[in-house]
Amino acid sequence: MGHPGAPRSGVSDGVDSLAAMPAPTDQSAPPASPPARLTTGIELDAVRKAYPDGTVAVEGLSLTVRPGEVLALVGPSGCGKSTTLRMINRLVELTSGRVLVDGEDVTHVDPVALRRRTGYVIQDVGLLPHRTVEANVATVPRLLGWDRQRVRDRVSEVLDLVGLPADRYGRRYPHQLSGGERQRVGVARALATDPPVLLMDEPFGAVDPERRRDLQNQVARILAEVGSTVVLVTHDVDEAVRLGDRVAVLSRGGHLEQVASPLTVLAHPATDRVRDFVGAGAHQRMLALAVVQREDLEDASLVVLPAPPPVALGASLAEAFEAVAALPTSSQGRVPVVDDGGAVVGSLTAAGILGGLRRAADAAAPAVSPAD
Ligand SMILES: Nc1ncnc2c1ncn2[C@@H]1O[C@H](COP(=O)(O)OP(=O)(O)OP(=O)(O)O)[C@@H](O)[C@H]1O
C-alpha cells in the first residue's frame, strides 16, 4: 500500500486539486460521443522515481500498455507498483524517463487537465462523505462545465452500469452503503467522464474476501464494456490473472520480470521470481482460466445412464473439475458436455480436463521471448 508516509488518498488528492481549479465553460467539455479512446496506448520509457529521502522506487522501467487492454501490474509489496501507476497521472512526478499517453509526453500536459481525463480508483475510494452518491459521481463532469442535463444523464448511466440505479442509490450518502457498493460508486465516479485511461490501485483491497470475487466479476464486465485503457495495480495474483488481458510482474525497484497473457505467466514463468510469486497455486489458477473445448471430449455414448448433469462447452476447467469430482462412483467419472443450444456434443473425464490444461499451457507458450 505504498510508503507509510505517502499520501494514499489519491482520489482526494486528485479531486482536491481538481476542485481548486476554476471550472471551465462548457466549450472545454469533451464531445458527447463517441468517447475518446487511445490509439497508441501508454508507453513508459525508462521511467525512474527516486523519492526525496533517496528511496529509488522504480529504476528504469520500460513497458507498453496497449490501447483498450487491461494491464495488471502485480508484484510483492513495495516493488513500485503504485509509484508506477501514479507517474502516469502525475500524482508522482518522475525523476527521469518519459511517460507517453497516446504519444503525448505527460510532463507537457497540465497535471490537473491530465487527471480530469484519467479515471482513478483506489482502495479507500475517497468519496466525499457529506455529498450524495449522485453528487460524488457528478464531481468531475461538473468541474468540466458540462450542462446540468448532460451531467444528470451521465450520472444515471454510470450508476446503472455499476448496478446501483440512481433512483435507489443516488440520494444516499456514502455511509449508507456497503463497502462493495462504495467501491462501485468509486468506479462509477472514475468512469463518469468516460475517460480514455483508467488507473486502478488495489481497487478491491478494502472489500471483504467473500464479496471481492463478485465485485471483480462485475468490474471485469464493466471494463470489457467501456473500452478504456486500464492499468490495474494489485498484489493478488488471482485478481491479476482474472482481470488482466496481460499481466506485468514487477520485482523490487519496479524491475519488469515478465509481461504476458495470464496463462503464459502461469504456465511459463519467465524467471524464478515470477515462478515464486505465482506460487504453488498456478495449476488451480490455470484451471480457472482455461475452458472446456471439443478437442478434450470423448464420445457422448460413453456416458453411464442415468446421465449426470452436463457441463457446458466453454465452461472453465475448474467448473468441469468440480462437476467430475462430485460424480457418484457409478458414473465412472464421466460427465456429458452440451453446446450453447443444449445438445450433447461429447463427454469429459478428469483425463480430458488434464489434457485441456496441457493444451492451454502449450498454446500459451511464448513464441520467441518471454515477453509478448
Ligand atoms: N513518498 C515516499 N517517500 C519515500 N519512499 C516512498 C514513498 N512512497 C513510496 N515509497 C517507497 O517506494 C517503494 C515503492 O513503493 P510503492 O508504494 O510504489 O510500492 P507498491 O508495490 O505499490 O507496494 P504495495 O503493494 O505495498 O502498495 C517502497 O520502498 C516505498 O517504501
Residues whose N, C-alpha, C, O or C-beta is under 5 A from the ligand:
A	BS01	LIG	M1 G2 H3 A6 Y51 D53 T55 A57 P76 S77 G78 C79 G80 K81 S82 T83 T84 H235
